[in-house]
Amino acid sequence: MPQPKKGPRLASSPAHERLMLANMATSLFKHEQITTTLPRAKRLQPLAERLITFAKGGTLADRRRVMRFIRDKSVVHKLFTSIADRMEGREGGYTRIIKISPRTGDNAPMAIISLVTTESPKNASLKEAETAVKLAEDAAAVGEEEPMEEAGEAVKEETAKEAEEKSEAEAESAKEKSEEEK
């Protein structure tokens, strides 16, 4: 059998590599994080991001295209409903690779590939700008002329309040969990 001349190969044949990548993509979408070797993670990342882009489209053709790689219907459903909805505001960069310590035994470089769940910085700054515009419009409607600096400070105060409320809620949930464990 002739060996391919271009591109990295993870397995003995291109067909085996495709099957291996399909299985890793299925596991990634099912568990939202997998641990594998670094070359496999780097090879999986473009495929996973392409499949998420198709899922964001949401059409029947996109679903059939994804079903060519991922044969588990429950995983495809999860990809098209929950994962695609979470990634709606992002324009790419749906996965991240984190290097971890080498595998014991053969010292192979290992990595964790996971789906990015945090809000993109672009959306966060857009949200702050929308809030500032809304505050300025409210002030203009009331008849007050508030300088933009004060509007910016109001946005910072608003985001600080949201952060405090979120941290308080997390502290309460941690307290409840510790009480349940006792």
C-alpha positions in Angstrom: 0.0 0.0 0.0 1.5 3.4 -0.9 2.1 5.8 1.9 0.6 9.3 1.7 3.2 12.0 0.9 1.6 15.0 2.6 0.3 15.8 6.0 0.6 14.1 9.4 -0.8 10.6 9.7 -1.8 9.3 13.1 -2.5 5.7 12.0 -1.5 3.2 9.4 -3.9 4.3 6.7 -6.1 7.3 5.9 -9.2 5.3 6.5 -8.1 4.3 10.0 -7.2 7.9 10.8 -10.6 9.1 9.7 -12.3 6.5 11.9 -10.1 7.4 14.8 -10.8 11.2 14.4 -14.6 10.4 14.1 -14.5 8.5 17.4 -12.5 11.2 19.2 -14.9 13.9 17.9 -17.9 11.8 19.2 -16.2 11.5 22.6 -15.4 15.2 22.6 -19.0 16.3 22.0 -20.4 13.7 24.3 -18.1 14.5 27.3 -17.1 18.1 26.2 -13.5 17.3 27.2 -11.1 14.4 26.4 -7.5 13.6 27.2 -5.4 12.4 24.3 -1.9 12.7 22.9 -0.9 16.2 21.6 -0.6 15.3 17.9 -4.1 13.7 18.0 -5.5 16.7 19.7 -4.0 19.1 17.2 -5.3 16.9 14.4 -8.8 16.8 15.9 -9.2 20.5 16.6 -9.9 21.7 13.0 -12.4 18.8 12.4 -14.3 19.5 15.7 -14.5 23.3 14.9 -15.8 22.6 11.4 -18.5 20.3 12.8 -19.5 23.0 15.3 -19.7 25.5 12.5 -22.0 23.1 10.6 -24.1 22.7 13.7 -24.5 26.4 14.1 -26.1 26.4 10.6 -28.8 24.0 11.8 -30.1 23.0 8.4 -31.0 19.4 7.4 -28.1 19.4 5.0 -25.7 20.4 7.8 -27.1 17.7 10.1 -26.6 15.1 7.3 -23.1 16.3 6.8 -22.2 16.0 10.4 -23.8 12.5 10.5 -21.2 11.4 8.0 -18.6 11.8 10.8 -20.5 11.3 14.0 -22.8 8.2 13.8 -24.3 8.5 17.2 -27.6 10.3 16.9 -27.8 11.4 20.5 -24.4 13.1 20.2 -25.5 14.8 17.0 -28.6 16.0 18.8 -26.6 17.4 21.7 -24.2 19.1 19.2 -27.0 20.8 17.3 -29.0 21.8 20.3 -26.9 22.6 23.4 -23.4 23.0 22.0 -24.4 25.1 18.9 -26.5 27.4 21.1 -23.6 28.0 23.5 -21.3 28.8 20.6 -23.8 31.1 18.8 -22.0 34.3 19.7 -18.5 33.0 18.9 -16.9 33.3 15.4 -14.5 30.5 15.9 -12.1 29.1 18.5 -14.7 26.7 19.8 -12.0 24.3 21.3 -8.9 24.7 23.4 -5.9 22.5 23.8 -4.2 22.4 27.2 -0.8 20.6 27.4 -0.4 18.3 30.4 2.4 16.2 31.8 3.7 13.4 29.6 2.2 9.9 29.8 4.0 7.5 32.1 5.4 4.5 30.3 6.2 5.9 26.9 6.6 9.6 27.8 4.2 10.7 25.0 3.2 14.3 25.1 -0.4 14.5 26.4 -3.1 17.2 26.1 -6.6 17.9 27.1 -8.9 19.1 24.3 -12.1 20.7 25.5 -14.9 22.9 24.3 -14.7 26.6 25.2 -17.7 27.5 27.4 -16.8 31.1 28.5 -18.2 34.1 26.8 -15.9 35.5 24.1 -14.2 38.9 24.9 -15.8 40.4 21.8 -19.3 39.7 23.1 -18.4 41.0 26.6 -17.2 44.3 25.3 -20.2 44.6 23.0 -22.5 44.0 26.0 -20.8 46.8 27.9 -21.1 49.1 25.0 -24.8 48.3 24.6 -25.3 48.9 28.3 -23.5 52.3 28.1 -25.7 53.3 25.1 -28.8 52.3 26.9 -27.9 54.3 30.0 -27.1 57.3 27.8 -30.5 57.0 26.0 -32.3 56.7 29.4 -30.5 59.8 30.7 -31.4 61.7 27.5 -35.1 60.6 27.7 -35.3 61.9 31.3 -33.7 65.2 30.3 -30.4 64.8 32.1 -27.2 65.2 30.1 -24.8 62.7 31.5 -21.3 62.8 30.3 -19.9 59.6 28.7 -17.4 59.2 31.5 -20.2 58.9 34.0 -22.0 56.4 31.8 -18.8 54.3 31.6 -18.5 54.4 35.4 -22.2 53.3 35.6 -21.4 50.3 33.4 -18.4 49.4 35.6 -20.6 49.7 38.7 -23.3 47.5 37.0 -20.8 44.8 36.0 -19.2 44.9 39.5 -22.6 44.4 41.0 -23.3 41.5 38.7 -19.9 39.9 39.6 -20.7 40.4 43.4 -24.1 38.7 43.0 -22.6 35.9 41.0 -19.8 35.3 43.6 -22.4 35.4 46.4 -24.5 32.8 44.6 -21.5 30.6 44.1 -20.6 30.9 47.8 -24.1 30.0 48.9 -24.2 27.0 46.5 -20.8 25.8 47.9 -22.1 26.2 51.4 -25.2 24.2 50.6 -23.0 21.4 49.1 -20.8 21.3 52.2 -23.9 21.1 54.4 -25.3 18.3 52.2 -22.1 16.3 52.5 -22.2 16.5 56.3 
